[in-house]
């Protein structure tokens, strides 16, 4: 019985939709690919012009103070970054940091307002929840297909794929954090005649800061987890030597590049954790 039902040409419909979007909105995608790509390359080049020892010292000093003048993270950062520099992967580390930084900032800029809207409207929350579920459960490799279709190859599609994959935690945590703000505090603010914007920026967001920052921490980590996958579509960074080592079955270079990613991940994770704990 079920064999008699014709197959729905869903894949053909999606291909046609992607092709239509690509051709119709090329006037948007092309400037983003060119101008935004040039901007990201400029940021990476600017960071690479700074002597490595200067960046390492800045990170070490920042780690010392952000952890409450403890030497643990500072020592790890010093040894870890010197290891990356010694292995000749400093340029790749800067490219990876640039990609993660820009993808995380865009995810935060987009995610926090959406999370606020979800916390204020049941309708928006009902619409967004299945979309967020789809974004989080879809295999990360699938995001590379529209990224390449819209933006060709390079760092821009890598950021686009990371943006889709990494935004949901910020949205969810922002929504949850604002909904958990004490109703007594909100009622007290209303009693003093505060407006909706005043309640949001002076009561709700300050009280929700810790949870929102936890979501940002997860967004940064998810952006970093896309580094190797994004290298498959030409994104520069530490993912390239990992992918190259995989293709050539070279365990040594792959391990060194993977360890460099781990070092960067631990440093960024500890930095963001200590920031939202303050």
Secondary structure as the mmCIF struct_conf table of DSSP 4:
data_model
#
loop_
_struct_conf.conf_type_id
_struct_conf.id
_struct_conf.beg_label_comp_id
_struct_conf.beg_label_asym_id
_struct_conf.beg_label_seq_id
_struct_conf.end_label_comp_id
_struct_conf.end_label_asym_id
_struct_conf.end_label_seq_id
HELX_RH_3T_P HELX_RH_3T_P1 UNK A 2 UNK A 4
BEND BEND1 UNK A 5 UNK A 5
HELX_LH_PP_P HELX_LH_PP_P1 UNK A 6 UNK A 8
HELX_RH_AL_P HELX_RH_AL_P1 UNK A 10 UNK A 24
TURN_TY1_P TURN_TY1_P1 UNK A 25 UNK A 25
HELX_RH_AL_P HELX_RH_AL_P2 UNK A 26 UNK A 31
HELX_RH_PI_P HELX_RH_PI_P1 UNK A 32 UNK A 36
HELX_RH_AL_P HELX_RH_AL_P3 UNK A 37 UNK A 49
BEND BEND2 UNK A 50 UNK A 50
HELX_RH_AL_P HELX_RH_AL_P4 UNK A 52 UNK A 66
TURN_TY1_P TURN_TY1_P2 UNK A 67 UNK A 68
BEND BEND3 UNK A 69 UNK A 69
HELX_RH_AL_P HELX_RH_AL_P5 UNK A 71 UNK A 86
TURN_TY1_P TURN_TY1_P3 UNK A 87 UNK A 88
HELX_RH_AL_P HELX_RH_AL_P6 UNK A 90 UNK A 120
HELX_RH_AL_P HELX_RH_AL_P7 UNK A 122 UNK A 137
BEND BEND4 UNK A 138 UNK A 138
HELX_RH_3T_P HELX_RH_3T_P2 UNK A 140 UNK A 142
HELX_RH_AL_P HELX_RH_AL_P8 UNK A 143 UNK A 151
BEND BEND5 UNK A 153 UNK A 154
HELX_RH_AL_P HELX_RH_AL_P9 UNK A 155 UNK A 179
TURN_TY1_P TURN_TY1_P4 UNK A 180 UNK A 180
BEND BEND6 UNK A 181 UNK A 181
HELX_RH_AL_P HELX_RH_AL_P10 UNK A 183 UNK A 191
TURN_TY1_P TURN_TY1_P5 UNK A 192 UNK A 193
HELX_RH_AL_P HELX_RH_AL_P11 UNK A 196 UNK A 199
HELX_RH_PI_P HELX_RH_PI_P2 UNK A 200 UNK A 204
HELX_RH_AL_P HELX_RH_AL_P12 UNK A 205 UNK A 225
TURN_TY1_P TURN_TY1_P6 UNK A 226 UNK A 226
HELX_RH_AL_P HELX_RH_AL_P13 UNK A 227 UNK A 231
TURN_TY1_P TURN_TY1_P7 UNK A 232 UNK A 234
BEND BEND7 UNK A 237 UNK A 237
HELX_RH_AL_P HELX_RH_AL_P14 UNK A 238 UNK A 248
TURN_TY1_P TURN_TY1_P8 UNK A 249 UNK A 249
HELX_RH_AL_P HELX_RH_AL_P15 UNK A 251 UNK A 277
#
